[in-house]
Amino acid sequence: MRRSLFGRVWPNAIAVVLFLFFIFPVYWMVVTAFKPDLDIISKTPVFIPFDATLTHFAKAVDASGFWTLVRNSFTATLGAVALSLLIALLASFAVARMRFRGRKAFILLIMVAQMAPWQVLPIAIYLIVRDRNMLNSVVPLILFYMMMVLPFTIWVLRGFVAAVPKELEESALVDGCTRLQAFVRIVFPLLAPGLMATSLFGFITAWNEFPLVLILNKDSGQTLPLWLTQFQTTFGDDWGATMAASTLFTIPVLIVFLVLQRRAVGGLTAGAVKG
């Protein structure tokens, strides 16, 4: 009985400790956003701000070009996710259903692209965009963000397409559907968990990207990750405004995660073992 009780308690205890370890920085960020300046610079930590203020949030939102940055971030992120899903749907269907020369090499290439170190590519990307006179535009961000998430999207959706029985498509073809209609009406609805998982991954990746937009875009072409650096000046760091901006920056990701959570987790696990 003691061993059985211990076996049930220690995994839960470790889970609680890890939860507190990972959640505390988020809690401290949100709490600091509501603290008055004196509590932020106080030597004694203030864990609960009794004199909460919204001044830091007002300062963050009143930053120069805030709503332009919001528009650019959503445009680049949603555009990259939508484009990657469209291409990945077609590519994953081809890889899972069709047999062609070089198929295994293409799958290996997808895995290699997934492991590509994007951190070493911004200079080369900058030269390409500069030569095309597309600096300070959201379009290059959409294209390169799409390239970042595309390999993972194809890999996950390939497993879901392979898991759909071919007999369903064949029955639709016999009933008079074209191959495109069979895909749209039969296969596509069954890919919802995979689409949710890849959408969540793509959204987080594109939303948080910083080095590329720092190099390519200035002024009106910036996105929200650069907005977080506006509160650091030569006179010091405005930690209250920085934490308020970070809290606001996290809200869209949190909303997307809460909406897609169940299907996304199921999609990641199912796509990892099927196909």
C-alpha positions as CSV (number, residue, x, y, z in Angstrom):
1,M,0.0,0.0,0.0
2,R,2.8,2.4,0.9
3,R,4.6,1.7,-2.4
4,S,1.4,2.1,-4.3
5,L,0.7,5.4,-2.6
6,F,4.2,6.6,-3.2
7,G,4.0,5.7,-6.8
8,R,0.9,7.9,-7.2
9,V,2.2,10.8,-5.2
10,W,5.7,11.4,-6.6
11,P,4.7,11.9,-10.2
12,N,2.1,14.5,-9.2
13,A,4.5,16.2,-6.9
14,I,7.1,16.5,-9.6
15,A,4.4,17.8,-12.0
16,V,3.4,20.5,-9.5
17,V,7.0,21.6,-8.9
18,L,7.7,21.8,-12.7
19,F,4.4,23.8,-13.2
20,L,5.4,26.3,-10.5
21,F,8.9,26.6,-12.0
22,F,7.6,27.4,-15.5
23,I,4.6,29.5,-14.5
24,F,6.4,31.8,-12.1
25,P,8.2,33.9,-14.8
26,V,4.8,34.4,-16.5
27,Y,3.2,35.4,-13.2
28,W,6.0,37.8,-12.4
29,M,5.7,39.4,-15.8
30,V,2.0,40.0,-15.4
31,V,2.3,41.2,-11.8
32,T,5.1,43.6,-12.7
33,A,3.0,45.1,-15.4
34,F,0.5,46.2,-12.7
35,K,3.0,47.4,-10.1
36,P,3.8,51.1,-9.5
37,D,7.3,52.2,-10.3
38,L,8.3,52.2,-6.6
39,D,7.3,48.6,-6.2
40,I,9.2,47.5,-9.3
41,I,12.5,49.0,-8.1
42,S,12.0,48.0,-4.5
43,K,14.7,45.8,-3.0
44,T,11.9,43.8,-1.2
45,P,10.0,41.7,-3.8
46,V,6.3,42.6,-4.1
47,F,4.4,39.5,-5.1
48,I,0.9,41.0,-4.9
49,P,0.5,44.6,-6.0
50,F,-2.1,46.1,-3.7
51,D,-1.8,49.5,-5.4
52,A,-2.3,48.2,-9.0
53,T,-2.0,50.6,-11.8
54,L,-2.8,50.6,-15.5
55,T,-0.3,53.3,-16.3
56,H,2.2,50.9,-17.9
57,F,-0.4,49.5,-20.2
58,A,-1.4,53.0,-21.3
59,K,2.3,53.8,-22.0
60,A,2.8,50.6,-24.0
61,V,-0.3,51.2,-26.1
62,D,0.5,54.8,-26.7
63,A,3.9,53.9,-28.2
64,S,4.6,55.3,-31.6
65,G,2.9,53.3,-34.4
66,F,1.4,50.7,-32.1
67,W,-1.6,49.8,-34.2
68,T,0.5,49.7,-37.4
69,L,2.7,47.1,-35.7
70,V,-0.4,45.1,-34.6
71,R,-1.6,45.1,-38.2
72,N,1.8,44.1,-39.6
73,S,2.1,41.3,-37.1
74,F,-1.3,39.8,-37.8
75,T,-0.8,40.2,-41.5
76,A,2.5,38.5,-41.6
77,T,1.5,35.7,-39.1
78,L,-1.9,34.8,-40.6
79,G,-0.6,35.1,-44.1
80,A,2.3,32.8,-43.5
81,V,0.1,30.2,-41.7
82,A,-2.6,30.3,-44.4
83,L,0.0,30.0,-47.2
84,S,1.8,27.2,-45.5
85,L,-1.4,25.2,-44.9
86,L,-2.4,25.6,-48.5
87,I,0.9,24.3,-49.9
88,A,1.3,21.6,-47.2
89,L,-2.2,20.2,-48.0
90,L,-1.2,19.6,-51.6
91,A,2.3,18.4,-50.8
92,S,1.3,16.1,-48.0
93,F,-1.4,14.5,-50.2
94,A,1.2,13.9,-53.0
95,V,3.7,12.4,-50.6
96,A,1.2,10.2,-48.8
97,R,-0.9,9.0,-51.8
98,M,1.4,9.0,-54.9
99,R,4.4,6.9,-55.7
100,F,6.9,8.8,-57.8
101,R,10.6,8.8,-58.3
102,G,12.5,10.7,-55.7
103,R,9.7,10.4,-53.1
104,K,11.9,9.1,-50.3
105,A,14.5,11.8,-51.1
106,F,11.8,14.5,-50.9
107,I,10.7,13.2,-47.5
108,L,14.3,13.3,-46.3
109,L,14.7,16.8,-47.7
110,I,11.6,17.9,-45.6
111,M,13.3,16.6,-42.5
112,V,16.6,18.4,-43.4
113,A,14.7,21.6,-44.0
114,Q,13.0,21.3,-40.6
115,M,16.4,21.1,-38.9
116,A,17.8,24.1,-40.9
117,P,19.4,26.7,-38.7
118,W,17.4,29.8,-39.6
119,Q,19.5,31.9,-37.3
120,V,22.4,31.9,-39.8
121,L,20.3,32.9,-42.8
122,P,19.2,36.5,-42.1
123,I,22.1,38.1,-43.9
124,A,21.6,36.0,-47.1
125,I,17.8,36.8,-46.8
126,Y,18.6,40.5,-46.4
127,L,20.6,40.5,-49.6
128,I,17.9,38.7,-51.5
129,V,15.2,41.1,-50.3
130,R,17.3,44.2,-50.8
131,D,18.1,43.2,-54.4
132,R,14.3,42.9,-55.1
133,N,13.6,46.3,-53.5
134,M,11.3,44.8,-51.0
135,L,12.8,46.1,-47.7
136,N,10.3,47.4,-45.2
137,S,7.5,45.3,-46.7
138,V,5.4,42.7,-45.0
139,V,5.4,40.4,-48.1
140,P,9.0,39.0,-47.5
141,L,8.0,38.3,-43.9
142,I,5.0,36.3,-45.1
143,L,7.1,34.3,-47.5
144,F,10.0,33.5,-45.2
145,Y,7.8,32.8,-42.2
146,M,5.9,30.4,-44.5
147,M,9.2,28.6,-45.4
148,M,10.0,28.3,-41.7
149,V,6.8,26.4,-40.8
150,L,6.2,24.6,-44.1
151,P,8.4,21.5,-43.4
152,F,6.8,20.8,-40.1
153,T,3.3,21.3,-41.6
154,I,4.0,18.9,-44.5
155,W,5.4,16.3,-42.1
156,V,2.4,16.3,-39.7
157,L,-0.3,16.5,-42.4
158,R,1.4,13.6,-44.3
159,G,0.6,11.3,-41.4
160,F,-3.0,12.3,-41.3
161,V,-3.5,11.9,-45.1
162,A,-1.9,8.5,-44.9
163,A,-4.2,7.5,-42.1
164,V,-7.3,8.1,-44.2
165,P,-8.4,4.8,-45.9
166,K,-8.0,5.0,-49.7
167,E,-11.3,3.2,-50.0
168,L,-13.1,6.3,-49.0
169,E,-11.6,8.2,-51.9
170,E,-12.2,5.4,-54.3
171,S,-15.9,5.3,-53.3
172,A,-16.2,9.0,-53.9
173,L,-14.6,8.6,-57.3
174,V,-17.0,5.8,-58.2
175,D,-19.9,8.0,-57.1
176,G,-18.8,10.6,-59.7
177,C,-16.5,12.9,-57.8
178,T,-13.3,14.2,-59.3
179,R,-10.0,13.6,-57.4
180,L,-10.2,17.2,-56.2
181,Q,-13.8,16.9,-55.0
182,A,-12.9,13.6,-53.2
183,F,-10.1,15.4,-51.5
184,V,-12.1,18.4,-50.4
185,R,-15.2,16.4,-49.4
186,I,-13.7,13.2,-47.9
187,V,-10.0,13.8,-46.9
188,F,-10.0,17.4,-45.9
189,P,-12.6,17.2,-43.1
190,L,-10.6,14.3,-41.5
191,L,-7.5,16.5,-41.3
192,A,-8.9,19.0,-38.8
193,P,-6.6,17.8,-35.8
194,G,-3.5,18.1,-38.0
195,L,-4.5,21.5,-39.3
196,M,-5.1,22.7,-35.8
197,A,-1.7,21.5,-34.6
198,T,0.2,22.9,-37.5
199,S,-1.7,26.2,-37.3
200,L,-0.8,26.6,-33.7
201,F,2.9,25.8,-34.3
202,G,3.0,28.2,-37.3
203,F,1.3,31.0,-35.4
204,I,3.6,30.9,-32.5
205,T,6.7,30.6,-34.7
206,A,5.8,33.6,-36.9
207,W,4.3,35.7,-34.1
208,N,7.5,35.5,-32.0
209,E,10.1,35.9,-34.8
210,F,12.5,38.7,-34.1
211,P,15.9,38.6,-36.0
212,L,14.5,38.6,-39.5
213,V,12.1,41.5,-39.0
214,L,14.9,43.5,-37.2
215,I,17.1,43.2,-40.3
216,L,14.5,43.6,-43.1
217,N,11.9,46.1,-41.8
218,K,12.2,49.6,-40.3
219,D,9.6,52.2,-39.3
220,S,6.2,51.3,-40.7
221,G,7.2,47.8,-41.7
222,Q,8.0,46.6,-38.1
223,T,6.1,44.1,-36.1
224,L,5.3,43.7,-32.4
225,P,8.5,41.9,-31.3
226,L,10.4,45.1,-32.2
227,W,7.8,47.1,-30.2
228,L,9.0,45.3,-27.1
229,T,12.4,47.0,-27.4
230,Q,11.1,50.6,-27.6
231,F,11.1,50.9,-23.8
232,Q,14.8,50.6,-23.4
233,T,16.6,53.9,-23.6
234,T,20.0,55.4,-22.8
235,F,18.5,56.6,-19.5
236,G,17.5,53.1,-18.4
237,D,14.9,50.4,-18.9
238,D,11.2,51.1,-18.3
239,W,10.4,47.7,-16.8
240,G,6.8,48.4,-16.1
241,A,6.0,49.3,-19.7
242,T,8.2,46.5,-21.0
243,M,6.3,43.9,-18.8
244,A,2.9,45.5,-19.9
245,A,3.9,45.2,-23.5
246,S,5.1,41.6,-23.0
247,T,1.7,40.8,-21.4
248,L,-0.2,42.3,-24.3
249,F,2.0,40.5,-26.7
250,T,1.3,37.2,-25.1
251,I,-2.5,37.5,-25.1
252,P,-3.1,36.5,-28.8
253,V,-0.9,33.4,-28.5
254,L,-2.7,32.4,-25.3
255,I,-6.1,32.9,-27.0
256,V,-5.1,30.8,-30.0
257,F,-3.7,28.1,-27.7
258,L,-6.8,27.9,-25.6
259,V,-9.0,27.7,-28.8
260,L,-6.9,25.0,-30.5
261,Q,-5.5,23.2,-27.4
262,R,-7.4,19.9,-27.5
263,R,-7.2,19.3,-31.2
264,A,-3.6,20.5,-31.4
265,V,-2.4,18.1,-28.8
266,G,-4.3,15.2,-30.5
267,G,-3.0,16.2,-33.8
268,L,0.7,16.2,-32.8
269,T,0.5,12.8,-31.2
270,A,-1.6,11.2,-34.0
271,G,0.6,12.7,-36.7
272,A,3.7,11.3,-35.0
273,V,2.7,7.7,-35.2
274,K,0.5,7.4,-38.4
275,G,1.7,7.1,-41.9
